[in-house]
Amino acid sequence: MSHRSRYSRLNQTLNVWQSFTDLMSSAIMILSLFLFMTILEKENTIHELKEEISNLKSQPPIEITEASNRKFKSGSAELSDGLINFIQNDLVKQIENYAQGKENYIVQVIGHTDGQRNKQNKQNKRNNRFQVSNLDNLLEEVARGNKNISNLNPSSNADLGLMRALAVVKELEKTPRLKQLELQFRAYSAAQLYLTTGRYAEVNRSSQPNRRRIEIRFSPPAEKQ
């Protein structure tokens, strides 16, 4: 093989490696750019979440505590006239104030009870059986407005807390002023699990009116991952 041929082949090999090196350098630069943009996007998301958390912390939850003119009947989730009046006036105004700039937020309505056993759960001496809940059969119908809260039959404090939260939600959903805010209402039950401080409750079967309450919290809509 001539000297010129060997030189030409060597030169071609060097050119291939140089092209490969250039290609790898470009790929690394592109990957670095994507990585930087991803980090920047995550930092912005974290910053937004911190702002949301800060705003939520600055606005404590709204609570409907039991009072003489706004209490539920024992074992019942039906709203009294005093409670309806409180919801349609005071509570709606509070929600309107909280909801400023929070379109599409979720309003969590949480029913809390004290540790007393639900009266419906006491054993029936005549047939030696416990009262059976019918929430599994009728809850969706009540939520859709096809049946009334009074049609529901609780057998636990968890049932009762959910029924009372749902009763408040249904009353709030009737309000035209709140419909304009595009809020989403959700009913939940905490039963007797939490004290007013937010800590787990000890076993206490006595009447504790301050624990019987409806708690209302605002939550931003979840982002799909």
C-alpha angles and dihedrals in degrees: 000000000000123000090243092056093050091049092049093051092047090049091051091051091051090049091053092052091046090052091047091050091050090049092051091048091052092047092050091049091051092047090048090051092050090047091051092049091048092050091047091050092049091049090052090048091049090049091051091048091050089052091049091049091047091051092048092049091051089056111058117206120276113244131199103204123190116269134164092263098041111039132124118239113254110281092000135109097196113123117240120223090253092052093048090051091050092049096047094048118022099023096045090052092050092050091048090053093047093046097060106127092000103104114168091016118148116243108209113206109194124190117213127188134185122250098268113123112254108257091227088060095060114112115262105233094203098061098014091233136121123243109263121224117237096196091106089061104037110022096096091048091053092047090052091049095246092118135025128251087246089069091066120094116201124204098181142030088254089060092045094049091052093047093051092047090050091049090056092046092052090051092049091049089060091063113100092202092060093045089063090059092063093226123162117223123209127186120213138168127224092174109194094324102110136048120220087264090061094248125124112274124239119233106282122154096182125106111273110174094185090064093054101087147126115238122201122198133176119226128182115240113270118253117232112242 
